[in-house]
Amino acid sequence: MCFDCCDREGSCTEFKGVKITDKVLQRYSPELKEAWDTFVYGFQILEAINEHDGLIDRKSIPDKVLEAMALILSERIPGYKYKTGKSSCFMRCALSKMTVE
């Protein structure tokens, strides 16, 4: 999972976070895998809609996507003892594209 903050090889060049590879993703619980699917799909749609408007307004994000984001941010990344979703490159990049509440 990468945004434009990652290089062609998928290394995070800007946010220096943990890359959520398919291997890591498969180690999440079914609930967390679903949360990732919900968040990524919802966020990509919002990003496309807001492409020319700058930051995505958090108030415009559907509750289901916000709930998925909150769950991802709070849960530990499989294989990383002290890192939660807050440490993932993908979430760091996504959060940088949103307004602060």
N, CA, C and O atoms as a GROMACS GRO file, in nm:
protein
  404
    1MET      N    1   0.084  -0.117   0.000
    1MET     CA    2   0.000   0.000   0.000
    1MET      C    3   0.088   0.123   0.000
    1MET      O    4   0.164   0.146   0.094
    2CYS      N    5   0.078   0.200  -0.104
    2CYS     CA    6   0.163   0.318  -0.113
    2CYS      C    7   0.085   0.435  -0.171
    2CYS      O    8  -0.010   0.418  -0.248
    3PHE      N    9   0.128   0.552  -0.132
    3PHE     CA   10   0.082   0.676  -0.192
    3PHE      C   11   0.199   0.734  -0.269
    3PHE      O   12   0.299   0.666  -0.291
    4ASP      N   13   0.187   0.858  -0.310
    4ASP     CA   14   0.296   0.923  -0.383
    4ASP      C   15   0.415   0.955  -0.294
    4ASP      O   16   0.516   1.006  -0.342
    5CYS      N   17   0.406   0.927  -0.165
    5CYS     CA   18   0.519   0.949  -0.075
    5CYS      C   19   0.616   0.832  -0.081
    5CYS      O   20   0.721   0.835  -0.016
    6CYS      N   21   0.584   0.730  -0.157
    6CYS     CA   22   0.670   0.613  -0.169
    6CYS      C   23   0.738   0.612  -0.306
    6CYS      O   24   0.680   0.659  -0.404
    7ASP      N   25   0.858   0.560  -0.311
    7ASP     CA   26   0.927   0.551  -0.439
    7ASP      C   27   0.879   0.428  -0.516
    7ASP      O   28   0.792   0.356  -0.469
    8ARG      N   29   0.935   0.405  -0.633
    8ARG     CA   30   0.889   0.296  -0.719
    8ARG      C   31   0.904   0.159  -0.656
    8ARG      O   32   0.829   0.067  -0.688
    9GLU      N   33   0.999   0.144  -0.566
    9GLU     CA   34   1.019   0.016  -0.499
    9GLU      C   35   0.930   0.002  -0.376
    9GLU      O   36   0.931  -0.102  -0.310
   10GLY      N   37   0.852   0.106  -0.346
   10GLY     CA   38   0.762   0.100  -0.231
   10GLY      C   39   0.825   0.146  -0.102
   10GLY      O   40   0.764   0.130   0.004
   11SER      N   41   0.945   0.201  -0.107
   11SER     CA   42   1.007   0.253   0.014
   11SER      C   43   0.951   0.391   0.043
   11SER      O   44   0.935   0.473  -0.047
   12CYS      N   45   0.921   0.415   0.169
   12CYS     CA   46   0.867   0.545   0.207
   12CYS      C   47   0.979   0.647   0.205
   12CYS      O   48   1.075   0.637   0.282
   13THR      N   49   0.968   0.744   0.117
   13THR     CA   50   1.073   0.844   0.103
   13THR      C   51   1.049   0.967   0.187
   13THR      O   52   1.144   1.039   0.220
   14GLU      N   53   0.924   0.994   0.223
   14GLU     CA   54   0.892   1.117   0.293
   14GLU      C   55   0.856   1.093   0.439
   14GLU      O   56   0.900   1.168   0.526
   15PHE      N   57   0.778   0.992   0.468
   15PHE     CA   58   0.723   0.974   0.601
   15PHE      C   59   0.796   0.870   0.686
   15PHE      O   60   0.770   0.860   0.806
   16LYS      N   61   0.884   0.793   0.626
   16LYS     CA   62   0.970   0.698   0.698
   16LYS      C   63   0.892   0.606   0.794
   16LYS      O   64   0.937   0.580   0.905
   17GLY      N   65   0.779   0.559   0.749
   17GLY     CA   66   0.699   0.471   0.832
   17GLY      C   67   0.715   0.325   0.794
   17GLY      O   68   0.789   0.290   0.702
   18VAL      N   69   0.644   0.240   0.865
   18VAL     CA   70   0.642   0.096   0.838
   18VAL      C   71   0.556   0.072   0.716
   18VAL      O   72   0.441   0.116   0.710
   19LYS      N   73   0.611   0.004   0.618
   19LYS     CA   74   0.533  -0.028   0.498
   19LYS      C   75   0.442  -0.147   0.528
   19LYS      O   76   0.487  -0.249   0.580
   20ILE      N   77   0.316  -0.133   0.497
   20ILE     CA   78   0.220  -0.241   0.517
   20ILE      C   79   0.218  -0.324   0.388
   20ILE      O   80   0.143  -0.295   0.295
   21THR      N   81   0.300  -0.425   0.386
   21THR     CA   82   0.309  -0.514   0.270
   21THR      C   83   0.194  -0.614   0.275
   21THR      O   84   0.123  -0.623   0.375
   22ASP      N   85   0.177  -0.689   0.168
   22ASP     CA   86   0.075  -0.794   0.167
   22ASP      C   87   0.104  -0.895   0.278
   22ASP      O   88   0.011  -0.946   0.342
   23LYS      N   89   0.231  -0.924   0.301
   23LYS     CA   90   0.269  -1.019   0.406
   23LYS      C   91   0.226  -0.969   0.544
   23LYS      O   92   0.174  -1.046   0.625
   24VAL      N   93   0.248  -0.842   0.571
   24VAL     CA   94   0.206  -0.783   0.699
   24VAL      C   95   0.054  -0.781   0.707
   24VAL      O   96  -0.004  -0.818   0.809
   25LEU      N   97  -0.010  -0.738   0.600
   25LEU     CA   98  -0.156  -0.728   0.598
   25LEU      C   99  -0.221  -0.863   0.627
   25LEU      O  100  -0.323  -0.868   0.697
   26GLN      N  101  -0.166  -0.970   0.576
   26GLN     CA  102  -0.223  -1.103   0.598
   26GLN      C  103  -0.216  -1.147   0.744
   26GLN      O  104  -0.290  -1.236   0.786
   27ARG      N  105  -0.128  -1.086   0.822
   27ARG     CA  106  -0.114  -1.122   0.962
   27ARG      C  107  -0.213  -1.050   1.053
   27ARG      O  108  -0.225  -1.084   1.170
   28TYR      N  109  -0.283  -0.951   1.000
   28TYR     CA  110  -0.386  -0.881   1.077
   28TYR      C  111  -0.507  -0.972   1.098
   28TYR      O  112  -0.528  -1.068   1.024
   29SER      N  113  -0.585  -0.941   1.200
   29SER     CA  114  -0.711  -1.012   1.224
   29SER      C  115  -0.808  -0.980   1.110
   29SER      O  116  -0.790  -0.880   1.040
   30PRO      N  117  -0.911  -1.064   1.090
   30PRO     CA  118  -1.010  -1.034   0.986
   30PRO      C  119  -1.072  -0.895   1.004
   30PRO      O  120  -1.098  -0.825   0.906
   31GLU      N  121  -1.096  -0.856   1.129
   31GLU     CA  122  -1.155  -0.724   1.156
   31GLU      C  123  -1.063  -0.611   1.108
   31GLU      O  124  -1.110  -0.512   1.051
   32LEU      N  125  -0.932  -0.626   1.131
   32LEU     CA  126  -0.837  -0.523   1.089
   32LEU      C  127  -0.817  -0.524   0.938
   32LEU      O  128  -0.801  -0.418   0.878
   33LYS      N  129  -0.819  -0.642   0.876
   33LYS     CA  130  -0.809  -0.648   0.729
   33LYS      C  131  -0.928  -0.573   0.667
   33LYS      O  132  -0.912  -0.499   0.570
   34GLU      N  133  -1.045  -0.595   0.723
   34GLU     CA  134  -1.164  -0.526   0.672
   34GLU      C  135  -1.152  -0.375   0.694
   34GLU      O  136  -1.191  -0.297   0.607
   35ALA      N  137  -1.098  -0.335   0.809
   35ALA     CA  138  -1.078  -0.192   0.836
   35ALA      C  139  -0.983  -0.131   0.734
   35ALA      O  140  -1.009  -0.021   0.684
   36TRP      N  141  -0.874  -0.201   0.701
   36TRP     CA  142  -0.782  -0.151   0.599
   36TRP      C  143  -0.853  -0.137   0.465
   36TRP      O  144  -0.838  -0.035   0.398
   37ASP      N  145  -0.929  -0.239   0.425
   37ASP     CA  146  -1.002  -0.233   0.298
   37ASP      C  147  -1.097  -0.113   0.295
   37ASP      O  148  -1.102  -0.039   0.196
   38THR      N  149  -1.172  -0.095   0.404
   38THR     CA  150  -1.267   0.016   0.413
   38THR      C  151  -1.196   0.149   0.405
   38THR      O  152  -1.237   0.239   0.331
   39PHE      N  153  -1.089   0.163   0.482
   39PHE     CA  154  -1.018   0.290   0.485
   39PHE      C  155  -0.953   0.321   0.350
   39PHE      O  156  -0.969   0.431   0.297
   40VAL      N  157  -0.880   0.227   0.296
   40VAL     CA  158  -0.808   0.251   0.170
   40VAL      C  159  -0.906   0.286   0.059
   40VAL      O  160  -0.885   0.383  -0.014
   41TYR      N  161  -1.013   0.208   0.044
   41TYR     CA  162  -1.111   0.234  -0.061
   41TYR      C  163  -1.175   0.372  -0.041
   41TYR      O  164  -1.182   0.451  -0.134
   42GLY      N  165  -1.222   0.398   0.080
   42GLY     CA  166  -1.288   0.525   0.109
   42GLY      C  167  -1.195   0.643   0.091
   42GLY      O  168  -1.235   0.747   0.037
   43PHE      N  169  -1.072   0.629   0.137
   43PHE     CA  170  -0.978   0.739   0.129
   43PHE      C  171  -0.938   0.768  -0.016
   43PHE      O  172  -0.923   0.884  -0.054
   44GLN      N  173  -0.921   0.665  -0.096
   44GLN     CA  174  -0.884   0.686  -0.237
   44GLN      C  175  -0.994   0.760  -0.312
   44GLN      O  176  -0.966   0.844  -0.397
   45ILE      N  177  -1.119   0.729  -0.280
   45ILE     CA  178  -1.231   0.801  -0.343
   45ILE      C  179  -1.227   0.947  -0.302
   45ILE      O  180  -1.239   1.036  -0.386
   46LEU      N  181  -1.211   0.973  -0.171
   46LEU     CA  182  -1.206   1.111  -0.122
   46LEU      C  183  -1.088   1.187  -0.181
   46LEU      O  184  -1.099   1.305  -0.215
   47GLU      N  185  -0.976   1.119  -0.193
   47GLU     CA  186  -0.857   1.183  -0.249
   47GLU      C  187  -0.882   1.222  -0.395
   47GLU      O  188  -0.842   1.331  -0.437
   48ALA      N  189  -0.946   1.136  -0.471
   48ALA     CA  190  -0.976   1.166  -0.611
   48ALA      C  191  -1.074   1.283  -0.622
   48ALA      O  192  -1.058   1.369  -0.709
   49ILE      N  193  -1.174   1.285  -0.536
   49ILE     CA  194  -1.273   1.394  -0.538
   49ILE      C  195  -1.206   1.527  -0.504
   49ILE      O  196  -1.239   1.630  -0.564
   50ASN      N  197  -1.114   1.525  -0.409
   50ASN     CA  198  -1.050   1.648  -0.360
   50ASN      C  199  -0.916   1.677  -0.428
   50ASN      O  200  -0.838   1.758  -0.378
   51GLU      N  201  -0.889   1.612  -0.538
   51GLU     CA  202  -0.757   1.622  -0.603
   51GLU      C  203  -0.712   1.766  -0.624
   51GLU      O  204  -0.594   1.797  -0.606
   52HIS      N  205  -0.802   1.853  -0.661
   52HIS     CA  206  -0.763   1.991  -0.692
   52HIS      C  207  -0.794   2.088  -0.578
   52HIS      O  208  -0.762   2.206  -0.588
   53ASP      N  209  -0.854   2.040  -0.471
   53ASP     CA  210  -0.893   2.128  -0.361
   53ASP      C  211  -0.796   2.127  -0.244
   53ASP      O  212  -0.819   2.197  -0.146
   54GLY      N  213  -0.690   2.050  -0.252
   54GLY     CA  214  -0.596   2.046  -0.142
   54GLY      C  215  -0.632   1.939  -0.040
   54GLY      O  216  -0.660   1.825  -0.077
   55LEU      N  217  -0.630   1.976   0.086
   55LEU     CA  218  -0.653   1.879   0.194
   55LEU      C  219  -0.796   1.828   0.197
   55LEU      O  220  -0.890   1.898   0.159
   56ILE      N  221  -0.811   1.705   0.242
   56ILE     CA  222  -0.943   1.645   0.260
   56ILE      C  223  -0.997   1.689   0.396
   56ILE      O  224  -0.930   1.672   0.498
   57ASP      N  225  -1.115   1.746   0.396
   57ASP     CA  226  -1.178   1.790   0.520
   57ASP      C  227  -1.229   1.668   0.596
   57ASP      O  228  -1.311   1.592   0.544
   58ARG      N  229  -1.180   1.650   0.718
   58ARG     CA  230  -1.222   1.533   0.797
   58ARG      C  231  -1.374   1.527   0.814
   58ARG      O  232  -1.430   1.418   0.829
   59LYS      N  233  -1.439   1.641   0.813
   59LYS     CA  234  -1.585   1.644   0.830
   59LYS      C  235  -1.656   1.581   0.711
   59LYS      O  236  -1.773   1.542   0.722
   60SER      N  237  -1.586   1.570   0.598
   60SER     CA  238  -1.648   1.512   0.479
   60SER      C  239  -1.626   1.361   0.470
   60SER      O  240  -1.679   1.296   0.379
   61ILE      N  241  -1.549   1.305   0.562
   61ILE     CA  242  -1.517   1.163   0.559
   61ILE      C  243  -1.631   1.084   0.625
   61ILE      O  244  -1.669   1.116   0.738
   62PRO      N  245  -1.685   0.985   0.557
   62PRO     CA  246  -1.794   0.905   0.615
   62PRO      C  247  -1.752   0.839   0.747
   62PRO      O  248  -1.637   0.801   0.765
   63ASP      N  249  -1.848   0.826   0.837
   63ASP     CA  250  -1.822   0.767   0.970
   63ASP      C  251  -1.755   0.631   0.960
   63ASP      O  252  -1.664   0.600   1.037
   64LYS      N  253  -1.799   0.548   0.865
   64LYS     CA  254  -1.743   0.413   0.852
   64LYS      C  255  -1.592   0.419   0.821
   64LYS      O  256  -1.515   0.338   0.872
   65VAL      N  257  -1.552   0.514   0.740
   65VAL     CA  258  -1.411   0.530   0.706
   65VAL      C  259  -1.333   0.584   0.825
   65VAL      O  260  -1.221   0.540   0.851
   66LEU      N  261  -1.392   0.679   0.899
   66LEU     CA  262  -1.328   0.732   1.019
   66LEU      C  263  -1.312   0.624   1.127
   66LEU      O  264  -1.210   0.618   1.195
   67GLU      N  265  -1.413   0.540   1.141
   67GLU     CA  266  -1.406   0.430   1.239
   67GLU      C  267  -1.296   0.331   1.201
   67GLU      O  268  -1.222   0.285   1.287
   68ALA      N  269  -1.286   0.300   1.072
   68ALA     CA  270  -1.180   0.210   1.025
   68ALA      C  271  -1.043   0.273   1.052
   68ALA      O  272  -0.950   0.204   1.096
   69MET      N  273  -1.031   0.403   1.027
   69MET     CA  274  -0.905   0.472   1.050
   69MET      C  275  -0.867   0.467   1.199
   69MET      O  276  -0.752   0.440   1.234
   70ALA      N  277  -0.962   0.493   1.285
   70ALA     CA  278  -0.936   0.492   1.430
   70ALA      C  279  -0.889   0.354   1.476
   70ALA      O  280  -0.798   0.344   1.557
   71LEU      N  281  -0.951   0.250   1.424
   71LEU     CA  282  -0.912   0.114   1.462
   71LEU      C  283  -0.770   0.084   1.414
   71LEU      O  284  -0.688   0.031   1.489
   72ILE      N  285  -0.740   0.118   1.290
   72ILE     CA  286  -0.606   0.094   1.235
   72ILE      C  287  -0.500   0.168   1.316
   72ILE      O  288  -0.396   0.112   1.349
   73LEU      N  289  -0.527   0.295   1.346
   73LEU     CA  290  -0.430   0.376   1.419
   73LEU      C  291  -0.402   0.324   1.559
   73LEU      O  292  -0.292   0.342   1.612
   74SER      N  293  -0.500   0.260   1.619
   74SER     CA  294  -0.486   0.215   1.758
   74SER      C  295  -0.427   0.075   1.773
   74SER      O  296  -0.377   0.041   1.880
   75GLU      N  297  -0.432  -0.005   1.669
   75GLU     CA  298  -0.389  -0.145   1.680
   75GLU      C  299  -0.243  -0.164   1.640
   75GLU      O  300  -0.191  -0.091   1.555
   76ARG      N  301  -0.180  -0.260   1.700
   76ARG     CA  302  -0.040  -0.293   1.674
   76ARG      C  303  -0.024  -0.351   1.534
   76ARG      O  304  -0.109  -0.427   1.486
   77ILE      N  305   0.085  -0.313   1.468
   77ILE     CA  306   0.118  -0.370   1.337
   77ILE      C  307   0.179  -0.508   1.361
   77ILE      O  308   0.275  -0.519   1.437
   78PRO      N  309   0.126  -0.613   1.299
   78PRO     CA  310   0.180  -0.747   1.320
   78PRO      C  311   0.330  -0.753   1.287
   78PRO      O  312   0.376  -0.707   1.183
   79GLY      N  313   0.404  -0.811   1.381
   79GLY     CA  314   0.548  -0.825   1.362
   79GLY      C  315   0.628  -0.708   1.416
   79GLY      O  316   0.752  -0.710   1.414
   80TYR      N  317   0.560  -0.607   1.466
   80TYR     CA  318   0.626  -0.489   1.523
   80TYR      C  319   0.573  -0.469   1.665
   80TYR      O  320   0.460  -0.424   1.684
   81LYS      N  321   0.654  -0.503   1.762
   81LYS     CA  322   0.610  -0.505   1.902
   81LYS      C  323   0.556  -0.371   1.952
   81LYS      O  324   0.455  -0.368   2.023
   82TYR      N  325   0.620  -0.263   1.917
   82TYR     CA  326   0.582  -0.133   1.973
   82TYR      C  327   0.528  -0.034   1.871
   82TYR      O  328   0.527   0.086   1.896
   83LYS      N  329   0.485  -0.082   1.756
   83LYS     CA  330   0.437   0.009   1.652
   83LYS      C  331   0.290  -0.019   1.621
   83LYS      O  332   0.250  -0.133   1.599
   84THR      N  333   0.212   0.088   1.621
   84THR     CA  334   0.071   0.078   1.584
   84THR      C  335   0.054   0.134   1.443
   84THR      O  336   0.150   0.175   1.378
   85GLY      N  337  -0.070   0.135   1.398
   85GLY     CA  338  -0.099   0.190   1.266
   85GLY      C  339  -0.051   0.333   1.249
   85GLY      O  340  -0.028   0.378   1.137
   86LYS      N  341  -0.035   0.406   1.360
   86LYS     CA  342   0.018   0.542   1.354
   86LYS      C  343   0.158   0.546   1.295
   86LYS      O  344   0.202   0.648   1.243
   87SER      N  345   0.228   0.433   1.303
   87SER     CA  346   0.366   0.426   1.254
   87SER      C  347   0.375   0.381   1.109
   87SER      O  348   0.484   0.375   1.053
   88SER      N  349   0.262   0.350   1.047
   88SER     CA  350   0.269   0.301   0.909
   88SER      C  351   0.285   0.418   0.812
   88SER      O  352   0.227   0.525   0.831
   89CYS      N  353   0.364   0.396   0.712
   89CYS     CA  354   0.388   0.496   0.607
   89CYS      C  355   0.254   0.540   0.546
   89CYS      O  356   0.230   0.659   0.526
   90PHE      N  357   0.169   0.444   0.516
   90PHE     CA  358   0.041   0.471   0.451
   90PHE      C  359  -0.045   0.565   0.534
   90PHE      O  360  -0.099   0.663   0.483
   91MET      N  361  -0.057   0.536   0.665
   91MET     CA  362  -0.141   0.619   0.750
   91MET      C  363  -0.078   0.756   0.774
   91MET      O  364  -0.149   0.856   0.779
   92ARG      N  365   0.053   0.761   0.788
   92ARG     CA  366   0.119   0.892   0.804
   92ARG      C  367   0.094   0.979   0.682
   92ARG      O  368   0.065   1.098   0.695
   93CYS      N  369   0.104   0.920   0.565
   93CYS     CA  370   0.080   0.994   0.442
   93CYS      C  371  -0.067   1.036   0.432
   93CYS      O  372  -0.097   1.151   0.398
   94ALA      N  373  -0.158   0.945   0.462
   94ALA     CA  374  -0.302   0.976   0.456
   94ALA      C  375  -0.336   1.089   0.551
   94ALA      O  376  -0.409   1.181   0.515
   95LEU      N  377  -0.285   1.082   0.674
   95LEU     CA  378  -0.314   1.186   0.772
   95LEU      C  379  -0.260   1.322   0.729
   95LEU      O  380  -0.318   1.425   0.761
   96SER      N  381  -0.150   1.322   0.657
   96SER     CA  382  -0.092   1.448   0.609
   96SER      C  383  -0.180   1.514   0.503
   96SER      O  384  -0.165   1.633   0.475
   97LYS      N  385  -0.271   1.437   0.445
   97LYS     CA  386  -0.358   1.488   0.340
   97LYS      C  387  -0.495   1.529   0.392
   97LYS      O  388  -0.585   1.562   0.314
   98MET      N  389  -0.512   1.526   0.526
   98MET     CA  390  -0.640   1.561   0.587
   98MET      C  391  -0.627   1.688   0.672
   98MET      O  392  -0.519   1.720   0.722
   99THR      N  393  -0.739   1.758   0.686
   99THR     CA  394  -0.742   1.871   0.778
   99THR      C  395  -0.736   1.817   0.920
   99THR      O  396  -0.773   1.702   0.946
  100VAL      N  397  -0.689   1.899   1.010
  100VAL     CA  398  -0.686   1.862   1.152
  100VAL      C  399  -0.817   1.906   1.213
  100VAL      O  400  -0.863   2.018   1.189
  101GLU      N  401  -0.877   1.819   1.293
  101GLU     CA  402  -1.004   1.855   1.356
  101GLU      C  403  -0.983   1.948   1.471
  101GLU      O  404  -1.079   1.988   1.536
   0.00000   0.00000   0.00000
